[in-house]
């Protein structure tokens, strides 16, 4: 089984017709974890094929409005409520890479950039992270999906 990370929304409070509010779906088998609940999260989850009742938990990185705009809609759809505020800060690509390197993370996914990159952009963020991180680096827009092998996949 692999761990799948789907960037449901990579936007900011600035309106953009191509970017929903910050939200990420992490899935492994039948387990689905929603990180943040930005504008349009339920529509993006539907596009990714996962409904709110299928969530195992909802995690909030911090309480900025763009990360919780649609939280009430998500809660209204849940048969249970397991909500936890886990982090309270923003970090640069270099800081995120340093944290990921110290934690032994194999894949770093960078998102939530303001303003949006032009088509094919993101190399600057990738390069800033690469100076501090030895693993795989992904820079992605909405509905970007990353397959991350688990220890079971590698035979460990």
C-alpha positions, 0 to 999 in steps of 0.5 A, spaced: 500 500 500 502 506 498 501 513 501 497 518 496 498 526 497 493 530 493 493 537 493 486 539 493 487 547 494 493 551 493 490 558 493 490 564 498 485 569 500 486 572 493 481 570 488 483 565 483 479 561 478 484 555 478 486 555 485 481 553 491 483 554 498 489 551 502 487 543 503 490 537 502 488 530 502 492 524 505 490 517 503 492 510 505 488 504 503 481 506 506 484 511 511 483 519 508 486 525 512 484 532 510 489 537 512 486 544 512 479 546 509 480 552 505 475 555 500 472 549 495 474 543 499 468 539 498 468 540 491 475 538 490 474 532 495 469 530 490 473 531 484 478 526 487 473 521 489 473 522 496 467 524 500 467 528 507 464 522 511 470 517 508 475 522 512 478 519 518 480 525 521 481 533 519 487 536 521 488 544 521 495 547 520 493 554 523 487 558 524 488 563 518 481 564 515 483 561 508 485 555 511 478 554 515 473 557 510 469 551 509 471 547 515 463 548 517 461 545 511 466 539 512 464 538 519 456 538 517 458 532 513 462 528 518 458 523 522 464 524 527 468 530 529 475 529 530 479 536 529 486 538 532 490 544 531 497 542 530 501 547 527 501 555 528 506 558 523 508 559 516 515 556 513 519 558 507 521 552 502 528 552 505 525 552 513 520 546 510 526 542 507 530 543 513 525 540 518 523 535 513 531 533 512 531 533 520 525 528 520 528 523 515 522 525 510 523 522 504 518 526 500 517 534 501 511 537 498 511 544 497 504 548 496 500 554 498 505 560 494 502 567 493 502 569 488 501 563 483 507 561 479 506 562 471 505 555 467 511 551 468 513 555 474 516 553 481 523 551 480 525 557 484 521 554 490 524 547 488 531 549 488 531 553 495 528 546 498 533 542 494 539 546 498 537 543 504 533 537 503 536 530 499 529 527 498 524 528 492 521 535 492 514 536 489 511 543 487 504 542 486 497 545 484 490 543 485 489 536 484 496 534 484 497 527 486 503 524 489 504 517 490 509 515 496 511 508 497 510 505 504 515 501 508 510 495 506 511 497 499 519 497 499 519 490 503 521 492 509 
